[in-house]
Amino acid sequence: MSVFKLYYNCVSPPCRTVHMVTKALKLNVKLIDVDILTQRYLEQLQNVNPQHTIPVLNDTGFILWDSHAISAYLVNRYGPQKLYPEETKLRALVDQRLHFDSGILYPTLRKIIVPIMFFNRFGLSKMDVIKIKQCYEFMDIFMGKSSIWLCGDEMTIADLSCLSTVSTMDMMYPIKEDEYPNLKRFLRNGERLPYYNDINLNGLNKLSSVIQQKFIKHKEEKEFSGGSKTKL
């Protein structure tokens, strides 16, 4: 089997999702690091994705972006099908969870992360916290008291998609087990995956480091600016 090319940066939750899917499917993948923190990424992606987003998959010339679309494509083409079940009702449930991630969960996270990464706006607003808690509540309900994964006892691409997002959200606003015990169980199940540490935890640590460095630099620049003012 040929080696895929995946335009990627480990700080990106959607990129981590696709990387975990490739590991679950035991597929060979060549990671092409995209420098999303500078304008260089525009040059890197201009010939592969007009939207300039990552991840982007290159499967022997077939180009596809959006982590949800890529994940579904990989399972449909290379299996095993249990990661994206063919049974109509179960697949509909997986699709619903995928759309929950793309339409609610990830946009909530992105609204928090983008101002930090690109505009040096740190801290969570009251509305940010409200929206995060709503996401946690929904996922806690999805899991229920006995399910191992979001759609039952078998892991699907919806679990990997939501896992990369909500674990990043947890880093920004920790999930309290007494409030969201089912969601906390979901995270623990995800942490037991054999590729979780190398892919998702590594990306979380890198993102945390980037945010800390940006915060320190912003604080120093702010203090320097304030200290340089002439006192009258």
C-alpha positions as CSV (number, residue, x, y, z in Angstrom):
1,M,0.0,0.0,0.0
2,S,1.3,3.5,-0.9
3,V,2.2,6.0,1.8
4,F,-0.3,8.8,2.3
5,K,0.8,12.4,2.7
6,L,-0.9,14.3,5.5
7,Y,-0.5,18.1,5.8
8,Y,-0.5,18.4,9.5
9,N,0.4,20.2,12.7
10,C,0.1,18.4,16.0
11,V,-1.3,21.4,17.9
12,S,-4.4,21.1,15.7
13,P,-7.2,18.8,17.1
14,P,-8.6,17.9,13.6
15,C,-5.1,16.9,12.5
16,R,-4.7,14.7,15.6
17,T,-8.0,13.1,14.8
18,V,-6.9,12.0,11.3
19,H,-3.5,10.9,12.6
20,M,-5.3,8.7,15.2
21,V,-7.6,7.3,12.5
22,T,-4.6,6.3,10.4
23,K,-3.1,4.5,13.4
24,A,-6.4,2.8,14.1
25,L,-6.5,1.6,10.5
26,K,-2.8,0.7,10.5
27,L,-2.1,2.9,7.5
28,N,1.3,4.3,6.5
29,V,1.3,8.1,6.5
30,K,4.0,10.7,5.8
31,L,3.4,13.8,7.9
32,I,4.1,17.1,6.3
33,D,4.4,19.7,9.0
34,V,2.5,22.9,8.2
35,D,3.6,26.1,10.0
36,I,0.2,27.4,11.0
37,L,1.6,30.1,13.3
38,T,3.1,32.1,10.5
39,Q,2.0,33.2,7.1
40,R,4.2,30.5,5.6
41,Y,1.3,28.0,5.8
42,L,-0.4,29.9,2.9
43,E,2.5,29.1,0.7
44,Q,2.5,25.5,1.8
45,L,-1.2,25.0,1.1
46,Q,-1.8,27.2,-1.9
47,N,-1.6,24.3,-4.4
48,V,-3.4,21.7,-2.3
49,N,-6.3,23.5,-0.5
50,P,-7.8,26.8,-1.5
51,Q,-9.3,27.1,1.9
52,H,-5.8,27.0,3.5
53,T,-7.0,24.7,6.3
54,I,-5.4,21.5,7.8
55,P,-5.5,18.6,7.8
56,V,-5.2,17.8,4.1
57,L,-4.8,14.3,2.8
58,N,-3.0,13.4,-0.4
59,D,-3.8,9.8,-1.3
60,T,-1.7,9.2,-4.5
61,G,-3.0,12.4,-6.0
62,F,-6.5,12.5,-4.6
63,I,-6.7,15.6,-2.4
64,L,-9.2,15.9,0.5
65,W,-9.5,18.3,3.4
66,D,-11.7,18.5,6.5
67,S,-10.9,15.9,9.2
68,H,-14.4,14.5,9.2
69,A,-14.5,13.9,5.5
70,I,-10.9,12.5,5.5
71,S,-11.7,10.1,8.4
72,A,-14.9,8.8,6.7
73,Y,-13.0,8.4,3.4
74,L,-10.2,6.4,4.9
75,V,-12.5,3.9,6.6
76,N,-14.7,3.6,3.5
77,R,-11.7,2.9,1.3
78,Y,-9.5,0.9,3.7
79,G,-11.6,-0.4,6.6
80,P,-12.2,-1.9,9.0
81,Q,-15.8,-0.8,8.6
82,K,-16.6,-0.9,12.4
83,L,-14.9,2.4,12.7
84,Y,-17.7,3.9,10.4
85,P,-20.5,1.3,10.5
86,E,-22.4,0.4,7.4
87,E,-25.7,-0.3,9.3
88,T,-28.0,2.6,8.5
89,K,-29.1,3.6,11.9
90,L,-25.7,3.2,13.6
91,R,-24.0,5.2,10.8
92,A,-26.6,7.9,11.2
93,L,-25.7,8.1,14.9
94,V,-22.0,8.3,14.1
95,D,-22.8,11.0,11.6
96,Q,-24.7,13.0,14.2
97,R,-21.8,12.9,16.6
98,L,-19.5,14.0,13.8
99,H,-21.7,16.9,13.0
100,F,-21.9,17.7,16.7
101,D,-18.1,18.0,16.6
102,S,-18.0,20.0,13.4
103,G,-20.9,22.3,14.2
104,I,-20.8,22.8,18.0
105,L,-17.9,21.3,19.8
106,Y,-15.0,22.4,17.6
107,P,-16.4,25.8,16.8
108,T,-16.7,26.5,20.5
109,L,-13.0,25.5,21.0
110,R,-11.9,27.4,18.0
111,K,-13.5,30.6,19.2
112,I,-11.3,30.3,22.3
113,I,-8.0,29.1,20.7
114,V,-7.8,31.5,17.7
115,P,-7.8,34.8,19.8
116,I,-5.0,33.3,22.0
117,M,-2.9,31.9,19.2
118,F,-3.1,34.9,16.8
119,F,-4.3,37.9,18.7
120,N,-2.8,37.5,22.2
121,R,-6.2,37.6,23.9
122,F,-5.9,35.4,26.9
123,G,-8.6,34.2,29.4
124,L,-12.1,32.9,29.0
125,S,-15.2,35.1,28.9
126,K,-18.3,34.3,30.9
127,M,-20.0,33.3,27.6
128,D,-17.0,31.0,26.7
129,V,-17.5,29.2,29.9
130,I,-21.2,28.8,29.4
131,K,-20.7,27.4,25.9
132,I,-18.0,25.0,27.1
133,K,-20.3,23.7,29.9
134,Q,-23.1,23.2,27.3
135,C,-20.7,21.0,25.2
136,Y,-19.7,19.0,28.3
137,E,-23.3,18.5,29.2
138,F,-24.2,17.3,25.8
139,M,-21.4,14.8,25.7
140,D,-22.1,13.6,29.2
141,I,-25.7,12.8,28.0
142,F,-24.4,11.2,24.8
143,M,-22.3,8.8,26.8
144,G,-24.9,7.8,29.3
145,K,-24.1,5.8,32.4
146,S,-22.9,2.6,30.7
147,S,-21.6,3.2,27.2
148,I,-17.9,2.8,26.5
149,W,-18.0,5.2,23.5
150,L,-20.3,7.9,22.1
151,C,-22.3,5.5,19.9
152,G,-22.1,2.3,22.0
153,D,-19.5,-0.2,22.9
154,E,-17.5,0.0,19.7
155,M,-15.1,2.9,19.0
156,T,-15.9,4.9,15.8
157,I,-14.3,7.8,14.0
158,A,-16.8,10.0,15.9
159,D,-15.1,9.1,19.1
160,L,-11.6,10.0,17.8
161,S,-13.0,13.3,16.4
162,C,-14.7,14.4,19.6
163,L,-11.8,13.0,21.7
164,S,-9.2,15.3,20.1
165,T,-11.5,18.3,20.5
166,V,-12.8,17.8,24.0
167,S,-9.4,16.8,25.4
168,T,-8.1,20.2,24.2
169,M,-11.1,21.9,25.7
170,D,-10.4,20.1,28.9
171,M,-6.9,21.7,28.9
172,M,-8.5,25.1,28.7
173,Y,-11.3,24.5,31.1
174,P,-10.9,21.2,33.1
175,I,-13.8,18.7,33.2
176,K,-15.0,18.1,36.7
177,E,-15.8,14.5,37.3
178,D,-18.5,15.1,39.9
179,E,-20.4,17.2,37.3
180,Y,-19.6,15.2,34.1
181,P,-18.8,11.6,35.2
182,N,-19.8,10.1,31.9
183,L,-17.7,12.5,29.9
184,K,-14.8,11.9,32.2
185,R,-15.1,8.2,31.6
186,F,-15.0,8.9,27.8
187,L,-11.7,10.7,28.2
188,R,-10.2,7.9,30.3
189,N,-11.2,5.4,27.6
190,G,-9.6,7.5,25.0
191,E,-6.4,7.8,27.1
192,R,-6.1,4.0,27.0
193,L,-5.8,3.9,23.3
194,P,-2.3,2.7,22.3
195,Y,-1.6,5.7,20.1
196,Y,-3.2,8.3,22.4
197,N,0.0,9.5,24.1
198,D,2.2,9.7,21.0
199,I,-0.4,11.6,19.0
200,N,-3.0,13.4,21.1
201,L,-1.1,13.9,24.4
202,N,2.0,15.0,22.5
203,G,-0.1,17.5,20.6
204,L,-1.8,18.8,23.8
205,N,1.6,19.3,25.4
206,K,2.9,21.1,22.4
207,L,-0.2,23.4,22.3
208,S,0.1,24.1,26.0
209,S,3.8,25.0,25.5
210,V,3.0,27.4,22.6
211,I,0.2,29.1,24.6
212,Q,2.5,29.5,27.7
213,Q,5.3,30.9,25.5
214,K,2.9,33.4,23.9
215,F,1.5,34.4,27.3
216,I,5.0,35.0,28.7
217,K,6.0,37.0,25.7
218,H,2.8,39.0,25.7
219,K,3.2,39.8,29.4
220,E,6.9,40.9,29.0
221,E,6.0,43.1,26.1
222,K,3.1,44.6,28.1
223,E,5.3,45.3,31.1
224,F,8.0,46.8,28.9
225,S,5.5,49.0,27.2
226,G,4.1,50.1,30.5
227,G,7.5,50.6,32.0
228,S,8.8,52.7,29.1
229,K,6.2,55.4,29.5
230,T,7.5,58.7,30.8
231,K,6.2,59.7,34.2
232,L,5.0,63.2,34.5
